[in-house]
Amino acid sequence: MKQFYYFSKNKLKFVEIKNFYRKYLFLSLFFGFISSFILFGSYLIVKEVINPDSKLSSLRLKNRQLVEEVEKLTKKYQEFENKLDELSLQSNDLRLSVNLDPLTKEDREIGIGGSIFNDVFFNSETEVEEALLNLDEFVNNLEVKLNLEKSSYSEISEQMKLNEKLFASIPAIIPSEGMRGDRFGMRSHPILGIRRMHYGLDVVANIGTPVYAPGAGKVSFVGRRGGYGITVEIDHGFGYTTLYSHLSKAEVKQGQYVERGELIAKTGNSGKLSTGPHLHYEVKHNGVALNPENFIYDDVQLFEIVKKE
């Protein structure tokens, strides 16, 4: 390996340089790093001297971009809030359609302020900062509104199910074919000869004419009941009950569940207070007798409802 020497004035002779290549490589790297650092620093200094506003311009550009993004985001939030308000109006229409009270504007704004965005065009950094701070409040308000609408739609759904059950249960058809006789109201009793209240509707029909349930419900009574003779009573729920008397035969048992149009009995002439073959039909709500004719839809034919065996 080639050796390198230097002349020592103190020793007055040539002295060998040990580890020359290692020292040379170290010094080369060291001076290279120093040179690069000086050149890069000089570049930054020169750049700052020549164009001192470059960093400021970059920051301004980023700031403008951020402001534009905030404006876009704010507009989207406004649009979303407006659509949510429109949905709220539609839910009120649905509430009315299922016999629920609509939610008032005051109900919807409990715990919620007005819109937090009055102007989506920002003229200063302060306005941008204020809008950013309001975003958190907006999200909280939006969550309250969404939960309110969710609760409202859940209530509407439950009410619709309840209405379906009510509509299926409420007496809505004449239970037997025949001519209508004595109506609901005061009358002179044909047997007793005194004026007294007639709490039902008489349907004049031959013995054995089918009697059908006018609404779904549970049979609460089957048997003889004084002057009414053979009687069937149905509890329809929701406070409604119906009674059928002077029957010749009951086709259901106590505790049985029946649907509208299902055969429950046959007309007859049973009971001491019957003046001839007919069906005596009563409708009560919470124990109060009501006019059965108010629960008969004359535009619906009985044969359209009757359950086919």
C-alpha positions as CSV (number, residue, x, y, z in Angstrom):
1,M,0.0,0.0,0.0
2,K,1.3,3.4,-0.9
3,Q,2.6,5.4,2.1
4,F,2.5,9.2,2.7
5,Y,5.0,11.3,4.6
6,Y,5.4,14.9,5.8
7,F,8.5,16.8,6.9
8,S,8.7,17.6,10.6
9,K,10.7,20.7,11.4
10,N,11.0,19.7,15.1
11,K,12.4,16.3,14.3
12,L,14.1,17.5,11.0
13,K,13.0,14.4,9.2
14,F,10.1,12.9,7.2
15,V,7.4,11.3,9.3
16,E,4.9,8.7,8.0
17,I,1.2,9.8,8.0
18,K,-0.6,6.8,9.6
19,N,-4.3,6.0,8.5
20,F,-4.0,8.6,5.8
21,Y,-7.0,7.4,3.7
22,R,-9.4,7.3,6.7
23,K,-8.4,10.8,7.8
24,Y,-8.7,12.0,4.2
25,L,-12.2,10.6,3.8
26,F,-13.3,12.1,7.2
27,L,-11.9,15.5,6.3
28,S,-13.6,15.4,2.8
29,L,-17.0,14.5,4.3
30,F,-16.6,17.2,7.0
31,F,-15.7,19.9,4.6
32,G,-18.4,18.8,2.1
33,F,-21.1,19.0,4.8
34,I,-19.8,22.5,5.9
35,S,-19.8,23.6,2.3
36,S,-23.4,22.3,1.6
37,F,-24.6,24.0,4.8
38,I,-23.0,27.3,3.8
39,L,-24.5,27.1,0.3
40,F,-28.0,26.2,1.5
41,G,-27.9,29.0,4.1
42,S,-26.7,31.4,1.5
43,Y,-29.6,30.3,-0.8
44,L,-32.2,31.0,1.9
45,I,-30.6,34.3,2.7
46,V,-30.5,35.4,-0.9
47,K,-34.1,34.1,-1.5
48,E,-35.3,36.1,1.5
49,V,-33.5,39.2,0.3
50,I,-34.7,38.9,-3.3
51,N,-38.3,37.8,-2.5
52,P,-39.1,38.5,1.2
53,D,-42.9,38.1,0.7
54,S,-42.8,34.5,-0.7
55,K,-43.5,32.8,2.6
56,L,-46.3,35.3,3.4
57,S,-47.8,34.8,-0.1
58,S,-47.8,31.1,0.5
59,L,-49.6,31.5,3.8
60,R,-52.1,33.8,2.3
61,L,-52.8,31.3,-0.5
62,K,-53.4,28.5,2.0
63,N,-55.6,30.9,4.1
64,R,-57.7,31.7,1.1
65,Q,-58.1,28.0,0.3
66,L,-59.1,27.3,3.9
67,V,-61.7,30.1,3.8
68,E,-63.2,28.7,0.6
69,E,-63.4,25.3,2.2
70,V,-65.1,26.7,5.3
71,E,-67.6,28.6,3.0
72,K,-68.4,25.4,1.1
73,L,-68.8,23.4,4.2
74,T,-71.0,26.0,5.8
75,K,-73.3,26.1,2.7
76,K,-73.6,22.4,2.8
77,Y,-74.6,22.5,6.4
78,Q,-77.2,25.2,5.7
79,E,-78.7,23.1,2.9
80,F,-78.8,20.0,5.2
81,E,-80.5,22.0,7.9
82,N,-83.1,23.3,5.4
83,K,-83.8,19.8,4.2
84,L,-84.2,18.7,7.8
85,D,-86.7,21.5,8.4
86,E,-88.6,20.4,5.3
87,L,-88.6,16.8,6.6
88,S,-90.0,18.1,9.9
89,L,-93.0,19.7,8.0
90,Q,-93.7,16.4,6.2
91,S,-93.6,14.5,9.5
92,N,-96.2,16.9,10.9
93,D,-98.5,16.0,7.9
94,L,-97.9,12.3,8.8
95,R,-98.7,13.0,12.4
96,L,-102.0,14.5,11.5
97,S,-102.8,11.6,9.1
98,V,-102.5,9.1,12.0
99,N,-104.4,11.4,14.5
100,L,-101.4,12.7,16.4
101,D,-101.0,16.3,17.4
102,P,-98.4,18.1,15.2
103,L,-95.2,19.3,16.9
104,T,-95.2,23.1,17.2
105,K,-92.2,25.2,16.2
106,E,-91.7,25.8,19.9
107,D,-91.6,22.1,20.5
108,R,-88.9,21.6,17.9
109,E,-86.7,24.4,19.1
110,I,-86.6,23.4,22.8
111,G,-82.9,23.4,23.7
112,I,-82.0,24.6,20.2
113,G,-81.0,28.1,19.1
114,G,-81.7,29.5,15.7
115,S,-79.5,28.9,12.8
116,I,-75.9,29.5,13.7
117,F,-75.0,30.6,10.1
118,N,-76.3,34.0,9.1
119,D,-73.8,34.7,6.4
120,V,-71.6,32.1,4.6
121,F,-69.3,34.8,3.0
122,F,-66.5,35.7,5.4
123,N,-64.8,39.1,5.2
124,S,-62.2,38.6,7.9
125,E,-60.2,35.9,9.8
126,T,-62.3,36.7,12.9
127,E,-65.5,35.7,11.1
128,V,-63.8,32.4,9.9
129,E,-62.7,31.6,13.4
130,E,-66.2,32.3,14.8
131,A,-67.7,30.0,12.1
132,L,-65.3,27.2,13.0
133,L,-66.2,27.6,16.7
134,N,-69.9,27.5,15.8
135,L,-69.5,24.2,13.9
136,D,-69.4,22.2,17.2
137,E,-72.6,24.0,18.4
138,F,-74.2,23.3,15.0
139,V,-73.4,19.6,15.2
140,N,-75.0,19.4,18.7
141,N,-78.1,21.2,17.5
142,L,-78.3,18.9,14.5
143,E,-78.1,15.9,16.7
144,V,-81.0,17.2,18.8
145,K,-83.1,17.8,15.7
146,L,-82.4,14.4,14.3
147,N,-83.2,12.6,17.6
148,L,-86.5,14.6,17.8
149,E,-87.4,13.6,14.2
150,K,-86.4,10.0,15.0
151,S,-88.6,10.0,18.0
152,S,-91.5,11.6,16.1
153,Y,-91.3,9.0,13.3
154,S,-91.1,6.2,15.8
155,E,-94.3,7.6,17.4
156,I,-96.0,7.8,14.0
157,S,-95.0,4.2,13.3
158,E,-96.4,3.0,16.6
159,Q,-99.6,5.0,16.0
160,M,-100.0,3.5,12.5
161,K,-99.8,0.0,14.0
162,L,-102.3,0.9,16.6
163,N,-104.6,2.5,14.0
164,E,-104.4,-0.6,11.9
165,K,-105.5,-2.7,14.9
166,L,-108.2,-0.2,15.7
167,F,-109.6,-0.2,12.2
168,A,-109.6,-4.0,12.1
169,S,-111.4,-4.1,15.5
170,I,-114.0,-1.4,15.4
171,P,-117.5,-2.5,14.4
172,A,-118.0,-1.3,10.8
173,I,-120.5,-3.5,9.1
174,I,-124.1,-4.6,9.6
175,P,-123.8,-8.1,11.2
176,S,-126.6,-9.8,9.4
177,E,-128.7,-9.4,6.2
178,G,-132.3,-8.3,6.7
179,M,-134.6,-5.4,7.0
180,R,-133.9,-2.9,9.7
181,G,-136.6,-2.8,12.3
182,D,-136.7,-0.8,15.5
183,R,-133.9,1.7,15.7
184,F,-131.8,3.1,18.5
185,G,-133.7,5.5,20.9
186,M,-136.9,5.8,22.9
187,R,-139.8,3.6,21.8
188,S,-143.0,2.0,23.0
189,H,-142.0,-1.5,23.9
190,P,-144.1,-3.9,21.8
191,I,-144.5,-6.4,24.6
192,L,-144.3,-4.3,27.8
193,G,-146.4,-1.5,26.3
194,I,-144.3,1.2,28.0
195,R,-141.9,3.8,26.6
196,R,-138.4,2.8,27.3
197,M,-134.9,3.1,25.7
198,H,-134.1,0.7,22.9
199,Y,-130.3,0.4,23.2
200,G,-129.7,-1.4,19.9
201,L,-130.8,-2.0,16.3
202,D,-133.1,-4.8,15.3
203,V,-132.5,-6.6,12.0
204,V,-135.6,-8.6,10.9
205,A,-134.4,-11.9,9.5
206,N,-135.6,-15.5,9.2
207,I,-134.4,-18.0,11.8
208,G,-131.0,-19.3,10.9
209,T,-129.8,-16.3,9.0
210,P,-125.9,-16.0,9.5
211,V,-124.6,-13.4,11.9
212,Y,-121.0,-12.2,11.3
213,A,-118.6,-10.3,13.5
214,P,-118.5,-6.6,12.4
215,G,-114.9,-6.3,13.7
216,A,-112.1,-8.3,15.2
217,G,-112.2,-9.1,18.9
218,K,-112.5,-11.7,21.6
219,V,-115.7,-13.4,22.5
220,S,-116.4,-12.3,26.1
221,F,-119.8,-14.0,26.6
222,V,-121.8,-16.9,25.1
223,G,-125.1,-18.1,26.7
224,R,-128.6,-17.1,27.7
225,R,-129.1,-13.7,29.2
226,G,-132.7,-13.0,30.6
227,G,-135.1,-11.6,28.0
228,Y,-132.3,-11.4,25.4
229,G,-132.3,-15.2,25.0
230,I,-129.2,-16.8,23.5
231,T,-126.6,-14.0,23.4
232,V,-123.1,-13.5,22.1
233,E,-120.9,-10.6,23.2
234,I,-117.6,-9.5,21.7
235,D,-114.9,-7.3,23.3
236,H,-113.2,-5.5,20.4
237,G,-110.7,-3.6,22.5
238,F,-110.3,0.1,22.6
239,G,-113.4,0.2,24.9
240,Y,-115.7,-1.2,22.2
241,T,-118.1,-4.1,22.8
242,T,-120.9,-5.5,20.7
243,L,-123.9,-7.7,21.7
244,Y,-126.1,-10.0,19.6
245,S,-129.2,-11.5,21.1
246,H,-132.4,-13.5,20.4
247,L,-130.2,-16.0,18.5
248,S,-131.1,-19.5,17.6
249,K,-127.5,-20.8,17.8
250,A,-124.0,-19.5,18.8
251,E,-121.2,-20.6,16.5
252,V,-118.4,-19.4,18.7
253,K,-117.1,-20.2,22.2
254,Q,-116.2,-17.8,25.0
255,G,-112.6,-16.7,24.8
256,Q,-112.4,-17.3,21.1
257,Y,-110.8,-14.7,18.9
258,V,-112.7,-13.7,15.8
259,E,-112.0,-11.4,12.8
260,R,-114.4,-9.1,10.9
261,G,-116.7,-11.2,8.6
262,E,-116.3,-14.4,10.6
263,L,-119.5,-16.4,11.4
264,I,-120.4,-16.1,15.1
265,A,-124.1,-17.1,15.3
266,K,-127.5,-17.7,13.6
267,T,-130.5,-15.4,14.1
268,G,-133.5,-16.7,16.0
269,N,-136.4,-15.9,18.3
270,S,-135.1,-16.8,21.7
271,G,-135.9,-14.8,24.8
272,K,-139.1,-13.7,26.4
273,L,-138.9,-10.2,25.1
274,S,-138.6,-11.2,21.4
275,T,-141.6,-10.4,19.2
276,G,-140.5,-12.5,16.3
277,P,-137.4,-13.8,14.4
278,H,-134.8,-11.0,14.4
279,L,-131.3,-10.0,15.6
280,H,-131.0,-7.4,18.3
281,Y,-127.6,-5.7,17.9
282,E,-125.9,-3.3,20.3
283,V,-122.7,-1.3,20.3
284,K,-121.1,0.1,23.4
285,H,-118.0,2.2,24.1
286,N,-116.7,2.2,27.7
287,G,-120.1,0.9,28.8
288,V,-122.1,3.6,27.1
289,A,-124.6,2.5,24.5
290,L,-124.1,4.1,21.0
291,N,-126.3,4.1,17.9
292,P,-125.2,1.0,15.9
293,E,-126.1,2.7,12.7
294,N,-123.3,5.1,13.2
295,F,-120.9,2.1,12.8
296,I,-122.5,0.7,9.6
297,Y,-121.0,1.6,6.3
298,D,-123.8,1.3,3.8
299,D,-121.5,1.5,0.8
300,V,-119.8,-1.8,2.0
301,Q,-121.8,-4.9,1.1
302,L,-121.8,-7.7,3.7
303,F,-120.9,-10.4,1.2
304,E,-117.7,-8.5,0.4
305,I,-116.5,-8.9,4.0
306,V,-117.7,-12.3,4.9
307,K,-115.0,-14.9,5.5
308,K,-115.2,-17.7,3.0
309,E,-114.9,-21.1,4.5
